[in-house]
Amino acid sequence: MDFDRKQYTDDILKELYEGLLRPRLIEEKMLILLRQNRISKWFSGIGQEAISVGVTLALEEDEYILPMHRNLGVFTSRKMPFERLFAQWQGTPMGYTKGRDRSFHFGSNEHHIIGMISHLGPQNGVADGIALACKLRKEKKVTVVFNGDGGTSEGDFHEAVNVAAVWDLPVIFIVENNGYGLSTPSNEQFRCKSFADKGIGYGIEGISIDGNNILEVYRAIKTLADDLRENPRPVLVECVTFRMRGHEEASGTKYVPGELLDEWSKKDPIENFEKYLVAQHIITQNYMDELRKKIKKEIDDALEAAFDETFPEADTALELTDVHAPFHQDIVTPSSDQKSEKRFIDAISAGLHQSMERFDNLILMGQDIAEYGGVFKITEGFVETFGKDRVRNTPICESAIIGAGLGLSIKNMKVMVEMQFADFVTEGFNQIVNNLAKTHWRWGQCADVVVRMPTGAGTAAGPFHSQSNEAWFFHTPGLKIVYPSNPYDAKGLLCAALEDPNPYLYFEHKVLYRSIKGFIPDDYYTIEIGKAKLVKEGNDLSIITYGMGVHWAVEVVASLEHIKADILDLRTLLPWDKEAVSETVKKTNRVLILHEDTFTGGIGAEISAWVSENCFSDLDAPVMRVASLDTAIPFAPTLERNFLPKSRLKNTIEQLLAF
Ligand SMILES: Cc1ncc(C[n+]2csc(CCOP(=O)(O)OP(=O)(O)O)c2C)c(N)n1
């Protein structure tokens, strides 16, 4: 292996050497502990240390790195205290996740490290968001995100590289090409000769370097980072290396040809660098022995401290509280009585506009939302007022963009992402349910993102432009969901959601956009999250509903002579207003839950179960539900009408009253 020290001082070379030794010695210890059954699982990065260490030491300390499962050297090079790292792996309190997540699955803003989630690729979008925040604030920082060669097959990788390319984001996408993805060899994973070649496909530079040569890695990243800080753009860096051990220790290396392991063991990054440093008289055998002794003692001391701890005492209240970032909502009332008539769509637009004025760190992202104003024209004229930096047209990359929302939150920005249609949220599903929803509970980072969801049927738009998919998210702890039914709520709930640092899904029914109007305050105001509203009052039954259901209920009840119903508009679906539900049940003793979403496993199922459990003695009849048919949404208007629940509402009301 050829080492070229260029201008680097002896001190830098020694720092790099010590940097390499730390993860190696920790790993050697871990392999012993694993055999002794004292730790549970281990993903080895032995033989790949030059990449983590070279990259980290080449960067400035406050530049963000998003490492993977073989990048222990990133954590040690950022001087993360060993005892906290070991406690993290053990699931004990001194770790970074209160025992809630394992291994390298955590972030630490103090160290500017954002750990992966198990899904590998999603962190690329998060890196884009961090880099975007740096660029918008003119901070001149690069962001580095790690990928295994296998993980690059994921759509998330392609989306994030593409977004970074289009937006000239200063992100270094590292691909550690180590020959295998679990047991799958490279030739069954991808066809490219070198990942550097992929750069041209995205219109960016790609380079390939020897990932086992610490000086080559260090120099390449240092040179690139210096350049990218001044001339922001993404670069793909392939680091050629080899995975010397199994995917994780238990799975072994049986499927790896012995010759390959022999060949690569001769290229060990540490042994080779040691030989070079000794030959250059920069270090001696004695220096090496002393350094190893010193690091081993640090490891042993830290292990003792970590093993002294026991698993955290379970505290249910704390587990539940930490699901959300702390936030106290101060309700804002309009500062004047001035009102004007607004359609539902104008109310959303006004709320968004005023929130942009109120929060200069709020960024809007979505397809066609800038000059075009969005397909529904909610952001029409915004780009002229707020500029292209804050009103961002995005490529068709839902996952990378929602991931970027988390990255922006990490840098204390606020984000609104517009789904062109709620249906397309499937492409960003993982980022919402696994990244946005879980990050605060896992390691205390908020995800200050509102995803706007133009939803609902009634426009003969067929199965993929009409879905009600709120129930997909209703089941996920960590999210909040609002679903207004009128212009007043639309504005107040959107402003409230944007104030709250927690992740929201904001559903807006497309049929309501231009079909309803109301006089609403011109000033900024918010509505209490989690508070339902009684829209109509009556003693015969309670109809609990939201969104379009509110309008159907009002219309159908008005058509039924002598029947008077409480119509409760939930407004917030997560957390939903149990107190208001319980109050109306007590009053009428008969409950019907109505929603546009399909029947099975809908939100009605949850409310019905809760009412049965908690209000049983107040009920004079079984809780009934009216919902859409359990099919996809048909295109033809006759079929769509039949699919939707409105036509079945009257009958069910009569059935319930007759019980
Ligand atoms: C979305 C997803 N699919 C599958 C897995 C299971 N898995 C974990 S690591 C891995 C292999 C990753 O290979 P590569 O990206 O090359 O990284 P390496 O382990 O070689 O460093 C697989 C298949 C996963 N974690 N996430």
The ligand as a Tripos MOL2 file, in Angstrom:
@<TRIPOS>MOLECULE
LIG
   26    27     1     0     0
SMALL
NO_CHARGES

@<TRIPOS>ATOM
      1 C1        -34.8510   -1.5370    3.9700 C.3       1 LIG1
      2 C2        -34.0180   -2.6340    4.5430 C.ar      1 LIG1
      3 N1        -33.9820   -3.8200    3.9200 N.ar      1 LIG1
      4 C3        -33.2260   -4.8170    4.4460 C.ar      1 LIG1
      5 C4        -32.4960   -4.6430    5.5850 C.ar      1 LIG1
      6 C5        -31.6770   -5.7810    6.2050 C.3       1 LIG1
      7 N2        -30.2320   -5.4640    6.0690 N.ar      1 LIG1
      8 C6        -29.5500   -4.8660    7.0410 C.ar      1 LIG1
      9 S1        -27.9820   -4.5180    6.6150 S.2       1 LIG1
     10 C7        -28.1950   -5.2630    5.1130 C.ar      1 LIG1
     11 C8        -27.0640   -5.3080    4.1560 C.3       1 LIG1
     12 C9        -26.5270   -3.9570    3.8890 C.3       1 LIG1
     13 O1        -25.4740   -4.0430    2.9870 O.3       1 LIG1
     14 P1        -24.6250   -2.7870    2.6430 P.3       1 LIG1
     15 O2        -25.4770   -1.5990    2.4500 O.co2     1 LIG1
     16 O3        -23.6990   -3.1440    1.5430 O.co2     1 LIG1
     17 O4        -23.8000   -2.4850    3.9700 O.3       1 LIG1
     18 P2        -22.7430   -3.4050    4.7150 P.3       1 LIG1
     19 O5        -23.5150   -4.1890    5.7240 O.co2     1 LIG1
     20 O6        -22.0880   -4.2400    3.7000 O.co2     1 LIG1
     21 O7        -21.8080   -2.4800    5.3630 O.co2     1 LIG1
     22 C10       -29.4860   -5.7370    4.9590 C.ar      1 LIG1
     23 C11       -30.0030   -6.4450    3.7850 C.3       1 LIG1
     24 C12       -32.5940   -3.3890    6.2010 C.ar      1 LIG1
     25 N3        -31.9430   -3.1320    7.3350 N.pl3     1 LIG1
     26 N4        -33.3340   -2.4160    5.6590 N.ar      1 LIG1
@<TRIPOS>BOND
     1     1     2 1
     2     2     3 ar
     3     2    26 ar
     4     3     4 ar
     5     4     5 ar
     6     5     6 1
     7     5    24 ar
     8     6     7 1
     9     7     8 ar
    10     7    22 ar
    11     8     9 ar
    12     9    10 ar
    13    10    11 1
    14    10    22 ar
    15    11    12 1
    16    12    13 1
    17    13    14 1
    18    14    15 2
    19    14    16 1
    20    14    17 1
    21    17    18 1
    22    18    19 2
    23    18    20 1
    24    18    21 1
    25    22    23 1
    26    24    25 1
    27    24    26 ar
@<TRIPOS>SUBSTRUCTURE
     1 LIG1         1 GROUP 0 **** ****
